[in-house]
Each structure stands twice: as C-alpha cells, then as structure tokens.
Amino acid sequence: MPGNPSLLKPQVYAACATLIAEYPILSAIPLRENRRSAYFLQLPEINLIKTVSFLTRKASRPQHIIQAQFGSGYFYILESANNTRS
C-alpha cells in the first residue's frame, strides 16, 4: 500500500464500527460451547484497536506468482487468524 498505511486506520475502525452496529451478531461470543445450554452473549463494547490487525506484506516474489499460490494471501491470512485462539 503506497503512502502511510496508518492514515487508513481510523477509516477501517469506522467501517468496522458501522458493520457491527448494522450486524450486532458480529459483537456476540459463544458461551458454554460444549454444552447443550450454549448461548451467545453480546459484548457491551469492542476495543477495535486491540482486535483489528494491520499487516504489511513483504513480497519478494512477483505479484502474479503470489496471487496464483495464495490468492493474494488473503485466504492464508484469514485461515491463520481463524485458527489462532487467544
């Protein structure tokens, strides 16, 4: 991304806040997942600074090779983030 990526952070946070307001299920977490009494709880607030990650891609290979192998890397990033437990 050319320029200073940190200039986009406020816009990304605002977009996330808009999506969460429009789709409240995005702010819900499962509780008692392994029980029959499992349910969702809506978080009262989300600290987007702690939950949104910004990555810088350092590609040493030509862009067309990266896209062919990893779909621009997006699938790999999403899969890695999804498989990480805090």
C-alpha angles and dihedrals in degrees: 000000000000120000125012112336091197088071088069096052096087090050092049091049090049091050091050091049091050092051093048091050091050095042108033092182085077088070095050126102128196118245126196090012095173096050136077088241093063116146142163126253121200112227113235090221140357123214099221092189089064098039104040117076127203116201130192114214114220102195117185092174127071114276095244091057092050091050092049093050102037108014090250088315093278096114091049092049093047092046092048093048092046092051093051117095121200 
